[in-house]
């Protein structure tokens, strides 16, 4: 990494200080990350992201660098009595998709360049398109019902 941490994160820290959720989300969407995940004992393919409790809100633990993520995972595994901590590489969209307005992000925890991002800046709104789809389905159902009614009338 030839770019210093300060330079790399200046765009993100500026967006956070301006409370610009769109710019914060864009910053995350344009990068790949490493999540620390806890493996499920019951299902080998099931994972849950490591979430830490902050003073004001919980935050998912995220790293940009695999080496730093590995070092942190070894440290945290010692504190989690027998839990298996693994790394999962994800793109920004995959990282942000499940977040709501209750869970933030802690980027590079316990590092000099740690950044804490408030849930309001990373929580994604549910698009209105879902409601339109429901209306569309209702219209189709009505049309289908009308066709059935007209066929019933023809039979009489």
C-alpha positions in Angstrom: 0.0 0.0 0.0 1.8 3.0 -1.2 -1.0 5.4 -0.3 -1.0 6.4 3.4 -3.9 5.5 5.5 -4.7 9.2 6.0 -5.0 9.8 2.2 -6.9 6.6 1.7 -9.5 7.5 4.3 -9.7 11.3 3.8 -12.7 11.0 1.4 -14.5 8.7 3.9 -13.7 10.9 7.0 -14.9 14.0 5.1 -18.2 12.4 4.1 -18.7 11.2 7.7 -18.0 14.7 9.1 -20.5 16.2 6.7 -23.0 13.4 7.5 -23.3 12.6 3.8 -24.7 9.1 3.7 -24.6 8.9 -0.1 -20.9 9.6 -0.2 -20.2 7.2 2.7 -22.1 4.4 1.0 -20.4 5.2 -2.3 -17.0 4.9 -0.6 -17.9 1.5 0.8 -19.5 0.3 -2.5 -16.3 0.9 -4.4 -14.1 -1.3 -2.3 -13.6 -4.9 -1.1 -13.4 -5.8 2.6 -12.6 -8.6 5.0 -15.2 -9.4 7.6 -14.5 -11.4 10.7 -17.1 -14.1 10.9 -18.0 -16.7 13.5 -18.6 -20.1 12.1 -21.8 -21.9 13.1 -21.3 -25.2 14.9 -24.5 -26.6 13.5 -24.1 -25.6 9.9 -20.6 -25.4 8.3 -21.8 -23.0 5.6 -23.5 -20.6 8.1 -21.6 -17.6 9.4 -22.4 -14.5 11.5 -20.4 -11.4 11.2 -18.5 -10.3 14.3 -20.4 -7.3 15.8 -18.9 -5.2 18.7 -20.9 -3.1 21.1 -19.9 0.5 21.1 -21.1 3.2 23.5 -23.9 4.4 21.2 -24.5 1.5 18.7 -23.3 -2.0 17.7 -20.9 -2.1 14.7 -19.8 -4.9 12.3 -16.0 -5.4 12.3 -14.4 -4.7 8.9 -10.9 -4.5 7.5 -9.6 -3.4 4.1 -6.3 -5.4 4.5 -6.3 -9.2 4.9 -3.1 -9.2 7.0 -4.6 -6.8 9.5 -7.8 -8.8 9.6 -5.9 -12.0 10.3 -3.9 -10.4 13.1 -7.1 -9.0 14.7 -8.9 -12.4 14.3 -6.1 -14.1 16.3 -6.4 -11.6 19.1 -10.2 -11.7 19.3 -10.3 -15.6 19.0 -8.4 -15.8 22.3 -11.2 -13.7 23.9 -14.1 -15.8 22.4 -13.6 -19.1 24.3 -13.5 -21.8 21.6 -15.4 -19.8 18.9 -13.9 -20.3 15.4 -13.1 -16.9 13.8 -12.7 -16.8 10.1 -12.2 -14.2 7.4 -14.8 -13.6 4.7 -13.9 -11.5 1.7 -16.9 -9.4 0.5 -17.5 -6.5 -1.8 -19.0 -3.2 -0.6 -22.5 -4.0 -1.8 -22.5 -7.3 0.1 -21.2 -5.5 3.2 -23.9 -2.8 3.1 -26.9 -4.8 2.0 -27.9 -6.4 5.3 -27.1 -3.3 7.4 -30.0 -1.2 8.7 -30.2 1.9 10.8 -29.2 0.1 14.0 -25.8 -1.4 13.0 -22.8 0.7 12.1 -19.3 -0.2 10.8 -16.0 -0.2 12.7 -13.2 -0.1 10.1 -9.8 -1.3 11.2 -10.5 -1.7 14.9 -7.7 -1.2 17.4 -5.6 0.3 14.6 -4.2 3.9 14.4 -6.5 4.6 11.4 -9.7 3.1 13.0 -12.9 4.7 11.7 -16.3 4.3 13.3 -19.3 4.9 11.0 -22.7 5.6 12.5 -25.6 3.4 11.4 -27.5 6.4 9.9 -24.7 6.7 7.3 -24.6 3.1 6.2 -28.2 1.9 6.6 -29.8 1.4 3.2 -33.3 2.6 2.6 -35.8 0.0 1.3 -36.6 1.0 -2.2 -40.1 2.1 -3.1 -40.0 -0.3 -6.1 -41.2 -3.1 -3.8 -44.5 -1.4 -3.3 -44.9 -0.8 -7.0 -44.3 -4.5 -7.6 -47.1 -5.3 -5.2 -49.5 -2.9 -7.0 -48.5 -4.5 -10.3 -49.3 -7.9 -8.9 -52.6 -6.8 -7.6 -53.5 -5.3 -11.1 -52.6 -8.6 -12.7 -54.7 -10.5 -10.2 -57.7 -8.2 -10.9 -57.3 -8.7 -14.7 -57.1 -12.4 -14.2 -60.2 -12.4 -12.0 -62.0 -10.3 -14.6 -61.2 -12.8 -17.3 -62.5 -15.6 -15.1 -65.7 -13.7 -14.5 -66.3 -13.1 -18.2 -65.7 -16.8 -18.9 -68.2 -17.7 -16.2 -70.8 -15.4 -17.8 -70.2 -17.0 -21.3 -70.9 -20.4 -19.9 -74.3 -19.3 -18.5 
